[in-house]
Amino acid sequence: MESPLKYEKHIFICTNQRGENAPRPSCGEHPGIELVKAFKKAINDKKLNIPIRAQKAGCLDLCEQGPTVAVYPEGVFYGNVQLEDVQEIVDEHITNGQVVERLRLRFDKV
């Protein structure tokens, strides 16, 4: 039976850009766009057998922890993601199903 979802995994990379005097920081187009390109390359290089998409996203409202990345359908958010973290996220989370705990943002209820 065909999956009702177009993608089994979806990676959203924040590229929201705020003005210079904004009260909150932003993930920004830099390094956001570079992160999008790096995720796409890492996924293509792996030749994964699952429908997956990495794409830029608007604000994920986690500005102080940026650059941020969200992986669905799990709903895992990663913070302070750098170019050198992309391969680890693809290898561990996307390929092996293991969350990269050192980058994971937690939203535990108080």
C-alpha positions in Angstrom: 0.0 0.0 0.0 1.3 3.4 -0.9 2.0 5.9 1.9 -0.4 8.8 2.1 2.6 11.0 2.8 4.7 12.4 -0.1 7.8 12.4 2.2 8.6 10.0 5.1 11.1 12.5 6.5 11.1 16.2 6.2 13.9 18.5 7.4 13.1 22.2 7.9 16.1 24.6 8.2 15.3 28.1 9.5 16.5 30.8 7.2 14.5 33.6 8.8 16.3 37.0 8.5 15.5 39.8 10.8 16.5 43.4 10.5 19.8 44.7 12.1 18.1 46.3 15.1 15.5 43.5 15.8 15.0 42.7 19.5 15.7 39.0 18.9 18.4 37.2 16.9 17.6 35.3 13.8 19.0 32.1 12.3 19.5 34.1 9.1 20.1 33.3 5.5 23.7 32.8 6.5 24.3 30.1 7.5 20.7 28.9 6.8 21.0 28.6 3.0 24.4 26.9 3.4 22.8 24.4 5.8 20.0 23.7 3.4 22.5 22.9 0.6 24.6 20.8 3.0 21.6 18.7 4.1 20.5 18.2 0.4 24.0 17.1 -0.5 24.4 14.7 2.4 21.0 13.1 1.7 21.8 12.8 -2.0 25.3 11.3 -1.2 23.7 8.7 1.0 21.3 7.5 -1.7 18.6 6.8 0.8 15.7 4.6 -0.1 13.1 6.8 1.5 11.3 9.9 0.2 12.9 12.7 2.1 13.1 16.5 1.7 15.3 19.2 3.2 14.1 22.7 2.7 14.4 26.2 4.0 11.8 27.4 6.4 10.6 30.6 7.9 10.9 31.4 11.6 10.7 28.3 13.9 10.4 30.7 16.9 13.5 29.3 18.6 15.6 32.3 17.6 17.9 32.3 20.7 19.0 28.7 19.9 19.6 29.2 16.2 20.4 28.1 13.7 17.5 25.7 14.2 16.5 22.6 12.3 13.3 20.5 12.7 12.9 16.9 11.6 9.5 15.4 11.0 7.5 13.3 11.5 9.4 12.9 14.8 9.1 16.6 15.7 12.7 16.7 16.9 14.3 20.2 17.0 18.0 20.8 16.9 19.7 24.0 17.9 22.9 25.8 17.2 23.4 23.6 14.1 26.6 24.2 12.2 27.7 22.9 8.8 30.0 20.4 10.6 26.8 18.9 12.3 24.9 18.1 9.1 26.5 14.8 8.3 26.1 13.6 11.9 22.3 14.4 11.8 21.9 12.7 8.5 24.0 9.6 9.5 22.5 9.2 13.0 19.0 10.6 12.9 17.9 10.2 9.3 19.7 7.0 8.5 19.8 5.2 11.8 16.8 6.7 13.7 19.0 7.9 16.6 18.5 11.5 17.8 21.7 13.5 18.1 21.2 14.4 21.7 24.0 16.9 22.0 22.1 19.2 19.5 18.6 18.3 20.5 16.4 21.1 22.0 14.1 19.9 24.8 10.7 21.3 25.6 10.0 19.5 28.8 6.9 20.7 30.6 7.5 22.3 34.0 
